Structure formats: C-alpha cells, structure tokens
C-alpha cells in the first residue's frame, strides 16, 4: 500500500516539477495515479470484506474515513 501511495505522490511531484497546466496535471493523474487509486480502494474494501481489519480499530477507523470521504 505504501508503494502505491509513493506512485501517486511521484506523479504529483512530476506535475509540479514540469509546471503542468491544470488540464495536463489532471491527465497525468488519471493516467498514472488513477489505476493505483482504484487498486488502493479495492484493498481498503477488502480489509473489511475479508475480515482482515476490525472496523473499530485504529486502522479500521482510518479505512472507514478514507472510504467515506472518497479519498481511497
């Protein structure tokens, strides 16, 4: 999971470094980060579906927050 987040942050760094326009940043994010975010979302959902994480644990609360806010 941490490696996946690294890919997302890397694409943001590339966009900043290249001073991309808003449209180009969006395109880069969709191309590079989009699939990673989809995998991350599936992983988050699987933690509860496969009973790997207790919903009331610290990690469970963080997962619930991410799923509820659409950030994961």
N, C-alpha and C positions, 0 to 999 in steps of 0.2 A: 504494500500500500504506500509506503513512504517513497519508494522508487517512482511510483505512478505520480505522486504529488510533485516529485522533482521534475518530471517531464512537463507538467503544467506550468510550474514556475519558470522553467527554462524557456518555454515559448513566450512567456510574458517578458522575460529578460531580453530575448531576441527582438521582440517588438519594440521595446524601449530603446535598445541599442541602435536599431535601424531607423528610429523615429518614424515609424509607420503611421499612416493615416488611420482614422478610426475604422474605416472600411477594411483596410488591409490587416489591421490588428484582429478584427472580427474573423476575417477569412483564415488567418494564421491560427487563431484559437480554435475555430471549428475543425480545421484540417488536422492539427497536431494534438490539441487537448481534448477535443470532443470525444474521440473514441476512449481516451483514458478516463474521462469523467463518467462515461457510460459504464465502463468496467468497474470503476470505484462505486458507483451507485448499486450495481449488481452485488458487489462484495458486501456493501453495507446492509442491503436487504437480506442477504444470505446469512449474516450473523444471527439474525433473529429467526429466520425461517428454519435454519438447521440447528437452532438452539445452541449456538457456539458462544453467545453472549447473553447475559441476563439483562433484560431491559432496564432494571433499576440500578445496575452497576454504573460506575463512572463512565466506562466505555459505552455502555448501553444508552446512557443519557446523552452522550455526545453523538452517537449514531442517530438517536431519535431526533435530536436538534438538527443535524445535517439533512436527514430525510424530510423533516417538516419544513425546513426553510428552502429546500431545493438546491442546496449547495453541494450535494453529494450524490 
